[in-house]
Amino acid sequence: MKEIIHTTNISKVYKMGNEVINALQSVSIKIFQGEYVAFMGPSGSGKSTLMNIVGCLDTPSGGDYFLNSTNVSNMEDNQLAEVRNKEIGFVFQTFNLLPRSTALDNVALPLIYAGYSKSEREEKALKALESVGLGNRAKHKPNELSGGQRQRVAIARALVNNPSIILADEPTGNLDSKTSHEIMDLFDKLHQKGNTIIMVTHEDDIARYAHRIIRLRDGLIETDLQNEDIRKA
């Protein structure tokens, strides 16, 4: 299997006034193509910091991070932005949709930065919406959609560039339990199609959709187990 993510002893230090916070301490992980991984841990464990580094939203204070064999640890912001747009599809708890734009335009947004023509953008965006069951809602704006539909639009936007990884940060945090499980069923289908998925969640029932769970505590990896191992424990 192809190695997509490889971190070696990455650390992240924040300074708040006179206080030094070690958000991550010597974290080494490997994630391979087609894996479905959940980052878990209590508040302050470092899971969101790790997600931000893996997603090229932030850089580590120490150590190395290789994404598809490229060391992105010391890249400048504009280089990181290029990597994000090409390699990573993001799904956020708050959907992060433009309220005045249609579902189609929201999904097409990453393609503008990738340099596609308007007709190509619309064609790809419509295909992505169809893949999440929302082809018939392309012209609707976010306020005309339910929470679950908005998250589906966000997932379509994450898929539209055919990224190496889908990163989902608390993807069901703003949804009721029935809608949450519908969204997780959709992630299951995406994983079955070969997508590599990494999600951050603090909910055990949501994490159990993943095939591998990495638990963090105090900036360190506490456990890294395949899901069947967790069920036996």
HELIX and SHEET records of a PDB file:
HELIX    1   1 LYS A   47  VAL A   54  1                                   8    
HELIX    2   2 ASP A   77  GLU A   87  1                                  11    
HELIX    3   3 ALA A  103  TYR A  113  1                                  11    
HELIX    4   4 LYS A  118  SER A  131  1                                  14    
HELIX    5   5 GLY A  135  ARG A  137  5                                   3    
HELIX    6   6 PRO A  142  GLU A  144  5                                   3    
HELIX    7   7 GLY A  147  LEU A  159  1                                  13    
HELIX    8   8 SER A  177  GLN A  192  1                                  16    
HELIX    9   9 ASP A  204  ALA A  207  1                                   4    
HELIX   10  10 ASN A  227  LYS A  232  1                                   6    
SHEET    1   A 4 GLU A  19  PHE A  32  0                                        
SHEET    2   A 4 GLU A   3  MET A  16 -1                                        
SHEET    3   A 4 GLY A  62  LEU A  67 -1                                        
SHEET    4   A 4 THR A  70  ASN A  71 -1                                        
SHEET    1   B 6 ILE A  88  PHE A  92  0                                        
SHEET    2   B 6 ILE A 165  ASP A 169  1                                        
SHEET    3   B 6 THR A 196  VAL A 200  1                                        
SHEET    4   B 6 TYR A  36  MET A  40  1                                        
SHEET    5   B 6 ARG A 212  ARG A 217  1                                        
SHEET    6   B 6 LEU A 220  GLN A 226 -1                                        
END                                                                             
